[in-house]
Amino acid sequence: MKQEGLKYFTDTHLTGMGLLIFFIFFVGVLFWVYRKSSTEIYHKMEQIPLQDGE
Amino acid sequence: MKTTGNLIEKIFYDDDIVKKFTLATMVWAGAAFLFGLIAALQLAYWPLNANLEWITFGRLRPLHTNAAIFAFAGNAIFAGIYHSSQRLLKTRMFSDLLSKMHFWGWQLIIVAAAITLPLGYSHGKEYAELEWPIDIAIAVVWVIFGLNFFMTIRQRREKHMYVAIWFYIATIITVAVLHIVNSIAIPVSFLHSYPVYAGIQDALVQWWYGHNAVAFFLTTPFLGLMYYYVPKAANRPVYSYRLSIVHFWALVFIYIWAGPHHLLYTSMPEWAQTLGMIFSVMLWAPSWGGMINGLLTLKGSWHLLKTEPLIKFFVAAITFYGMSTFEGPLLSIKSVNSLGHYTDWIIGHVHSGALGWNGFLGFGMIYFLVPRLWKTQLYSKKLLENHFWLGLTGILLYYISMVVAGITQGLMWRAIDGQGNLVYPDFVETVIRIVPLYWVRALGGLLFLIGFILMCYNIYKTIQLAPKAQEDKAVEVARSGYDEVGGTAHRKLEGMGFLFSVLAFLAIAVGSIIEIYPTLSLHKYVRPDSITDPYTPLELAGRDVYVKEGCYVCHSQQIRPIAAEVLRYGKPSTIEESMYDHPFQWGSKRTGPDLARVGKKYPNLWHYSHMVDPRAVTPKSIMPSYPWLAEKDADFLSLRKKLSVMKMVGVPYADDVVANADIHAQKQAQQIAADLEANGSPKGLEKKEIVALIAYLQALGQKGKAQ
């Protein structure tokens, strides 16, 4: 029956699309995050929890 | 870059709401752990079911899981979110009234659950058992929480949203989507409803929900808490802020797809199973990235373990996060899953997550919060140490005993001798073998509970000895980050709460839609020549009893296409067989055998004797007795309404069957009662619940032309 289900299932382009969206997005995030120019801002961001004076 | 504002304001954080949620966490944790311990003892020693329907395992287990997830973990999340968000965003919560409505609404929901679940009002879907009026209340309270949170973000003074806030946003959005989609049901009466989904659809939607309840209720919010409280406790920033961003997006994108790993080897189409497995395996990377990030935050601060022992809880919690997120993908690999699924291995796995990760992180957070909230010192670090070691020993005993029990039983189920026969054809043999391990598990749970009681005393004394005059102290805050110039698009995105939320929503929507959409066209999978017949009215009444008693907690209805399974239970289950099952009852654990093809396997009298006292037919059985089923009248009157609702959701009942449902049911009940009586059971059972249940059990695997 599973094989039957697979046979009738014709929307594989949806899963392919999902993979593509995911992959492009992931590479995009890596690219964004590891750019050298962002070091300063991340240094500032990581200090936020420590600056509430408590 | 100019980052400081020139205006310094004095504001008051709302710590009263944090105190309330903290105390509620403690109260409900006690309840959840106690229910769990009783349930564990019931499995080791069945007489503890006490022949009381309200505390029988089938009803107690949903109470335990709901209490642990939504009452204990829920309140812990809220306490942490309300505390950390105000400080990260440099503003008081948007509305004290909304905060209070959130708090009291949530406690009311928990109380409603604690009343309805023991009474047997249940959807029959794991971790989504609560009936429709409570479901609506959950949605309303969640929206109140969301509104309060997003408006707080809007009025923040710190433009840059720290990564913990991102995790909270993803939690709020995703839990709302999951809860609403999975809970859609048509009411039959005030406390009864049928889900609109059936069979495979219901299975996929339920485990998309169920898995992501783990992901977005027990993981992302706790990661947010980790990213705030671990740096706070260690007084140093997170090891790598960059890694935390990758951790966030990778988790949000991948987690949502992993649900089908709960349905491997079922009749769900192969493509969805493969999808679930692959995405689960991919989760290894971001999960471990996050774990390493959490642990390395303590790099250079390990000496604090001596002076600040609460950090031990954080270290252990993050380690358990790593262990469970290693084991989860492992169990999602189909060949491993074929051994582990339906066994106690899974129970061990979820408890290393729930007790180790959620429990210990929650405890660490509370030990951190209470002295600060009540402006005092912790009463006793020694007691904290003792709590830690007792709890840790408890978890390890629990985990190891369950993994051993699971693997042992899984291997016994699949053992086949040289002639191709099952080595252990009697299911109960495989149960008796692991009962000693159930005692070890209960001991582990007891140690964990004793540790928690030490914590209660410690927290009680801390608050008792705190200064009586608890004046709110104003904090000085300045607007920050709003006067930057030349920020890149990415910087802007991180500062824009609304757009960020939309993107997070899109991330979870992509996976959800691609995964769920195809099963909405169920007809593609169904072969017309093997169409199933709907349940008769009496069988449906019996099915409602099955759901009410929580039979799905210990019995599956899904035979996998695995040789040993086919030998034991019959041919593999098909999609058609559950196409009219609202809700599906495939189950996730086999404390007792699978029931998908139990119909006609035993005579009616066997079922009668078995329900009244399982030991009468299976001497070593650990199943509770259900004597009340032979005493309580079945509800035939509501059958017309029930069938009409079933018809509304797509079950093809003829009009005259709906109109005369009760009469049809009575007729069939009389036949079964007459058969029972002829074979020696007491007279007058035709009105009783047990006859309806027998009708249902005898129909399992027996409906339709294919049989």
HADDOCK unambig.tbl for C-alpha pairs under 7 A between the chains (distance, minus, plus):
assign (segid A and resid 1 and name CA) (segid B and resid 574 and name CA) 6.43 0.50 0.50
assign (segid A and resid 2 and name CA) (segid B and resid 267 and name CA) 6.14 0.50 0.50
assign (segid A and resid 2 and name CA) (segid B and resid 268 and name CA) 6.64 0.50 0.50
assign (segid A and resid 2 and name CA) (segid B and resid 269 and name CA) 4.78 0.50 0.50
assign (segid A and resid 2 and name CA) (segid B and resid 270 and name CA) 5.72 0.50 0.50
assign (segid A and resid 3 and name CA) (segid B and resid 270 and name CA) 6.98 0.50 0.50
assign (segid A and resid 4 and name CA) (segid B and resid 525 and name CA) 6.86 0.50 0.50
assign (segid A and resid 5 and name CA) (segid B and resid 269 and name CA) 5.46 0.50 0.50
assign (segid A and resid 5 and name CA) (segid B and resid 525 and name CA) 4.77 0.50 0.50
assign (segid A and resid 6 and name CA) (segid B and resid 269 and name CA) 6.02 0.50 0.50
assign (segid A and resid 6 and name CA) (segid B and resid 270 and name CA) 6.46 0.50 0.50
assign (segid A and resid 6 and name CA) (segid B and resid 271 and name CA) 6.61 0.50 0.50
assign (segid A and resid 8 and name CA) (segid B and resid 524 and name CA) 5.80 0.50 0.50
assign (segid A and resid 8 and name CA) (segid B and resid 525 and name CA) 6.46 0.50 0.50
assign (segid A and resid 14 and name CA) (segid B and resid 514 and name CA) 6.08 0.50 0.50
assign (segid A and resid 15 and name CA) (segid B and resid 514 and name CA) 6.46 0.50 0.50
assign (segid A and resid 18 and name CA) (segid B and resid 510 and name CA) 6.91 0.50 0.50
assign (segid A and resid 18 and name CA) (segid B and resid 511 and name CA) 6.99 0.50 0.50
assign (segid A and resid 26 and name CA) (segid B and resid 250 and name CA) 6.92 0.50 0.50
assign (segid A and resid 29 and name CA) (segid B and resid 246 and name CA) 6.71 0.50 0.50
assign (segid A and resid 30 and name CA) (segid B and resid 246 and name CA) 6.79 0.50 0.50
assign (segid A and resid 33 and name CA) (segid B and resid 242 and name CA) 5.82 0.50 0.50
assign (segid A and resid 34 and name CA) (segid B and resid 242 and name CA) 6.95 0.50 0.50
assign (segid A and resid 42 and name CA) (segid B and resid 241 and name CA) 6.28 0.50 0.50
assign (segid A and resid 45 and name CA) (segid B and resid 162 and name CA) 6.21 0.50 0.50
assign (segid A and resid 46 and name CA) (segid B and resid 237 and name CA) 5.57 0.50 0.50
assign (segid A and resid 46 and name CA) (segid B and resid 238 and name CA) 6.37 0.50 0.50
assign (segid A and resid 46 and name CA) (segid B and resid 241 and name CA) 6.10 0.50 0.50
assign (segid A and resid 47 and name CA) (segid B and resid 237 and name CA) 5.97 0.50 0.50
assign (segid A and resid 48 and name CA) (segid B and resid 88 and name CA) 6.54 0.50 0.50
assign (segid A and resid 48 and name CA) (segid B and resid 162 and name CA) 6.87 0.50 0.50
assign (segid A and resid 49 and name CA) (segid B and resid 88 and name CA) 6.08 0.50 0.50
assign (segid A and resid 49 and name CA) (segid B and resid 228 and name CA) 6.33 0.50 0.50
assign (segid A and resid 49 and name CA) (segid B and resid 232 and name CA) 6.77 0.50 0.50
assign (segid A and resid 50 and name CA) (segid B and resid 232 and name CA) 6.35 0.50 0.50
assign (segid A and resid 50 and name CA) (segid B and resid 235 and name CA) 6.87 0.50 0.50
assign (segid A and resid 52 and name CA) (segid B and resid 87 and name CA) 6.13 0.50 0.50
